[in-house]
Amino acid sequence: MRQKPVALVDFSAEQEEGKKDRNFVMALARGLEILRAFRPSDGLLSNQEIAARTGIPKPTVSRLTYTLTKLGYLSYSSRLERYQLGTGVLALGYSSLASMGIRQVARPLMQEVADETGASVSLGSRDRLTMVYLENCHGQGALTLRLHVGSRIPVATTAMGRAFLAVLPDSERGYLLDHIRRKDEQTWPRVKQGIEQAMVDYQERGYCVSVGEWQRDVNAVGVPLVLDDGSDVVAFNAGGPSFRLPREELDGHLGPRLVNLVRTVEARLSSHR
């Protein structure tokens, strides 16, 4: 099963908010936005393509890509006149993942559930209106989701994203929901209904579900985990093809199994502090 492409969030809204904040460094924000423009499935991108994805004027993009190349965060092909992410970004990414003790604690437990259920079990955190996979374990089944570390899935329609939303303070959740609504007014009533039901499911069962709402043939459950003093939230999901994981399987086995996994991870993290 192929991952649906996830569109980047419009940078123009953040630009407008940044202009109102004296401490906000617009040049830095634009440079980081250029790095965000590269997706796992991409080859090399031209300045024109980067400008189209980010909404940043092409002359500004040209200066920023030149600077990022000099710093090692982009590499440039003079033959193709295009850029790709450089080793500087790779080093930052691995340093970030290595510092997350939760991955080391969670991975063997995730793999155990994946082997037991045949589902794909993942850990992710939010980046704007997407959840980014930090860890991913596959079961032994022939059919599985083609997702990997670094993959992005929507917050609004996935079990992982809804689990993340379920434990946010009301003000933060409202802020994100407003951006989700503005991104697609047409589908918002249906999306809102799914999110509201997920909040109920989490309160009653400890997990959220997505039944064909992200991809028609994919079902999944999601469970959040609030880290440390509540300053950060991650979420786990477990999912797969709908014919292998019907709603009855989600509620009867996979959902409770994932809740147990997350509680075990939480307890082990607490014991390491």
Phi and psi in degrees as a GROMACS rama.xvg file:
@    title "Ramachandran Plot"
@    xaxis  label "Phi"
@    yaxis  label "Psi"
@TYPE xy
-90.7173  145.047  ARG-2
-74.0389  133.84  GLN-3
-69.088  140.368  LYS-4
-65.8299  141.017  PRO-5
-108.425  120.036  VAL-6
-70.837  146.876  ALA-7
-73.8462  151.717  LEU-8
-72.0301  139.53  VAL-9
-58.8501  121.647  ASP-10
-75.3826  -18.189  PHE-11
-61.6188  -37.2359  SER-12
-64.7259  -39.8993  ALA-13
-70.1917  -33.5698  GLU-14
-60.6952  -45.3571  GLN-15
-63.6923  -40.9655  GLU-16
-65.491  -37.8333  GLU-17
-65.4261  -34.3068  GLY-18
-62.973  -23.3536  LYS-19
-88.1977  -6.98872  LYS-20
-112.055  114.511  ASP-21
-64.4597  -24.695  ARG-22
-88.8719  -3.52875  ASN-23
-83.92  122.623  PHE-24
-96.0014  102.969  VAL-25
-63.9631  -39.6507  MET-26
-61.3092  -41.5477  ALA-27
-64.234  -43.5705  LEU-28
-60.2955  -41.0045  ALA-29
-68.3558  -37.9515  ARG-30
-62.217  -43.1141  GLY-31
-67.314  -33.8149  LEU-32
-63.1608  -36.7334  GLU-33
-63.101  -42.1965  ILE-34
-63.7783  -36.5644  LEU-35
-66.8676  -22.3055  ARG-36
-66.7252  -20.8729  ALA-37
-82.6978  131.327  PHE-38
-111.089  157.526  ARG-39
-56.2076  -31.2724  PRO-40
-85.7805  -3.00746  SER-41
-75.4607  153.036  ASP-42
-91.6845  -121.387  GLY-43
-101.585  150.478  LEU-44
-119.995  143.497  LEU-45
-87.8516  167.218  SER-46
-59.428  -37.3736  ASN-47
-63.7778  -42.3118  GLN-48
-67.6856  -38.7685  GLU-49
-65.2754  -42.0727  ILE-50
-60.9097  -40.8839  ALA-51
-65.5537  -37.524  ALA-52
-74.1071  -34.4399  ARG-53
-98.7884  -21.8189  THR-54
79.4405  7.59106  GLY-55
-85.8895  136.068  ILE-56
-55.292  142.871  PRO-57
-59.1752  -41.1051  LYS-58
-59.0521  -37.7777  PRO-59
-67.9876  -41.2502  THR-60
-58.5726  -42.9977  VAL-61
-60.7927  -42.1509  SER-62
-67.6608  -40.9006  ARG-63
-70.4028  -40.6175  LEU-64
-65.6381  -35.6659  THR-65
-60.9058  -47.1022  TYR-66
-64.2844  -45.2269  THR-67
-64.5708  -32.2154  LEU-68
-67.9777  -42.5535  THR-69
-61.363  -31.9946  LYS-70
-87.8767  -5.56346  LEU-71
89.8442  5.68847  GLY-72
-86.5121  -17.4731  TYR-73
-129.809  153.736  LEU-74
-120.713  147.581  SER-75
-120.168  133.14  TYR-76
-99.2833  108.353  SER-77
-67.2058  -29.076  SER-78
-68.4226  -42.5037  ARG-79
-93.0877  -14.2252  LEU-80
57.4109  46.1512  GLU-81
-140.836  164.475  ARG-82
-118.499  155.627  TYR-83
-141.2  163.523  GLN-84
-61.5613  139.57  LEU-85
-97.4928  179.775  GLY-86
-67.6406  -21.7047  THR-87
-62.3776  -40.578  GLY-88
-68.423  -40.9875  VAL-89
-60.4586  -42.6201  LEU-90
-63.3802  -41.4446  ALA-91
-63.2498  -42.7799  LEU-92
-62.921  -45.6348  GLY-93
-67.5194  -35.8261  TYR-94
-63.7943  -40.8631  SER-95
-64.3427  -47.4909  SER-96
-64.6913  -38.8878  LEU-97
-65.5378  -27.7947  ALA-98
-80.9162  -7.87093  SER-99
-90.6973  94.6319  MET-100
-60.3725  -24.142  GLY-101
-60.3905  -32.7326  ILE-102
-64.3206  -43.3472  ARG-103
-66.5578  -36.519  GLN-104
-72.2376  -42.0407  VAL-105
-80.8099  -32.5623  ALA-106
-56.099  -49.5988  ARG-107
-62.7931  -34.298  PRO-108
-69.0788  -38.9379  LEU-109
-64.1358  -43.5887  MET-110
-64.3618  -36.6841  GLN-111
-61.0547  -44.8403  GLU-112
-67.7099  -39.6727  VAL-113
-61.5692  -43.855  ALA-114
-66.8848  -37.2594  ASP-115
-70.6733  -38.029  GLU-116
-106.468  -16.0437  THR-117
78.6939  4.19295  GLY-118
-87.1011  165.029  ALA-119
-90.1528  129.62  SER-120
-118.611  127.138  VAL-121
-135.164  157.728  SER-122
-121.943  134.998  LEU-123
-148.581  165.181  GLY-124
-134.265  164.108  SER-125
-83.8424  140.496  ARG-126
-133.846  102.189  ASP-127
59.692  -121.637  ARG-128
-100.821  22.5484  LEU-129
-128.205  160.382  THR-130
-105.944  132.947  MET-131
-106.392  129.348  VAL-132
-71.182  125.488  TYR-133
-98.9026  -25.2382  LEU-134
-154.437  149.808  GLU-135
-151.515  131.259  ASN-136
-126.513  136.385  CYS-137
-108.904  148.043  HIS-138
-81.8114  -171.063  GLY-139
-90.7995  -1.61515  GLN-140
-65.3356  153.823  GLY-141
-71.4173  -30.4774  ALA-142
-106.899  124.38  LEU-143
-150.052  168.965  THR-144
-76.1075  133.88  LEU-145
-87.1035  68.1491  ARG-146
-123.832  155.041  LEU-147
-149.532  175.814  HIS-148
-58.0739  129.234  VAL-149
99.0915  -14.0052  GLY-150
-64.9953  150.906  SER-151
-118.826  138.215  ARG-152
-133.107  155.793  ILE-153
-67.4496  147.46  PRO-154
-69.2679  -42.4169  VAL-155
-71.8343  -34.1211  ALA-156
-115.156  2.27035  THR-157
-105.875  156.097  THR-158
-64.1191  -39.591  ALA-159
-63.5806  -46.7583  MET-160
-63.5584  -41.3188  GLY-161
-67.7464  -35.5483  ARG-162
-63.073  -41.0172  ALA-163
-60.1714  -46.7412  PHE-164
-62.1205  -32.195  LEU-165
-62.1306  -27.4177  ALA-166
-109.796  6.74012  VAL-167
-74.9337  150.474  LEU-168
-58.7524  151.342  PRO-169
-54.803  -40.0046  ASP-170
-66.7397  -40.7977  SER-171
-69.7906  -41.1605  GLU-172
-63.5722  -42.0152  ARG-173
-61.624  -38.2449  GLY-174
-62.0303  -46.6805  TYR-175
-67.6746  -40.2773  LEU-176
-63.9359  -34.9351  LEU-177
-64.3289  -40.9866  ASP-178
-68.5656  -37.5337  HIS-179
-62.4791  -43.1159  ILE-180
-62.0118  -46.1906  ARG-181
-67.0471  -27.483  ARG-182
-68.4135  -33.6081  LYS-183
-152.277  85.7696  ASP-184
-62.2376  -33.3701  GLU-185
-65.4326  -42.3374  GLN-186
-92.3129  -2.82888  THR-187
-56.6095  -44.4477  TRP-188
-55.7806  -43.1398  PRO-189
-69.5818  -41.882  ARG-190
-63.9503  -43.599  VAL-191
-59.9063  -42.3729  LYS-192
-61.2432  -41.1511  GLN-193
-65.5696  -39.7464  GLY-194
-67.4563  -43.2337  ILE-195
-62.5175  -39.0636  GLU-196
-66.1523  -35.4764  GLN-197
-63.6493  -36.9957  ALA-198
-62.3006  -40.6825  MET-199
-65.9699  -45.944  VAL-200
-58.1807  -42.2848  ASP-201
-65.1688  -42.2181  TYR-202
-65.4224  -35.5558  GLN-203
-88.3812  -33.0307  GLU-204
-122.544  -15.6982  ARG-205
88.947  3.48092  GLY-206
-147.382  161.103  TYR-207
-112.583  158.874  CYS-208
-128.255  156.571  VAL-209
-136.519  113.044  SER-210
-113.346  94.0228  VAL-211
67.1892  18.3115  GLY-212
-95.043  -23.3744  GLU-213
-90.6408  -59.4758  TRP-214
-123.492  139.085  GLN-215
-57.2208  -32.7884  ARG-216
-104.548  21.8904  ASP-217
-125.251  128.123  VAL-218
-116.908  147.021  ASN-219
-157.566  160.232  ALA-220
-119.958  153.355  VAL-221
-138.685  144.34  GLY-222
-135.694  130.862  VAL-223
-88.243  162.942  PRO-224
-141.34  119.715  LEU-225
-89.1633  121.251  VAL-226
-89.0008  148.297  LEU-227
50.0791  -119.654  ASP-228
-92.6273  16.4724  ASP-229
91.6873  6.1798  GLY-230
-79.0157  -14.5088  SER-231
-143.723  151.265  ASP-232
-132.328  134.485  VAL-233
-122.368  171.73  VAL-234
-145.578  149.043  ALA-235
-110.234  150.014  PHE-236
-137.847  162.989  ASN-237
-142.765  125.924  ALA-238
-160.024  178.83  GLY-239
175.386  -166.506  GLY-240
-59.3376  139.104  PRO-241
-62.7358  -30.3101  SER-242
-71.8618  -21.8927  PHE-243
-93.5015  -26.3924  ARG-244
-126.153  70.2883  LEU-245
-67.6224  169.094  PRO-246
-55.6904  -35.7024  ARG-247
-62.7703  -36.7842  GLU-248
-71.2714  -36.0923  GLU-249
-61.0461  -48.3989  LEU-250
-77.6983  -34.2779  ASP-251
-81.5297  -25.5083  GLY-252
-141.208  -56.4767  HIS-253
-65.4868  -41.9959  LEU-254
-60.5875  -55.7418  GLY-255
-59.5026  -34.146  PRO-256
-66.47  -38.7878  ARG-257
-71.0546  -37.4786  LEU-258
-58.6898  -43.9302  VAL-259
-63.5649  -40.4606  ASN-260
-59.0825  -47.2659  LEU-261
-66.654  -39.1743  VAL-262
-64.7336  -35.751  ARG-263
-66.8474  -43.3227  THR-264
-60.338  -44.1954  VAL-265
-59.6882  -44.8374  GLU-266
-65.5086  -40.7417  ALA-267
-69.6277  -35.9722  ARG-268
-64.7685  -39.8606  LEU-269
-65.3807  -36.5033  SER-270
-71.6987  -18.9896  SER-271
-87.5421  -9.52384  HIS-272
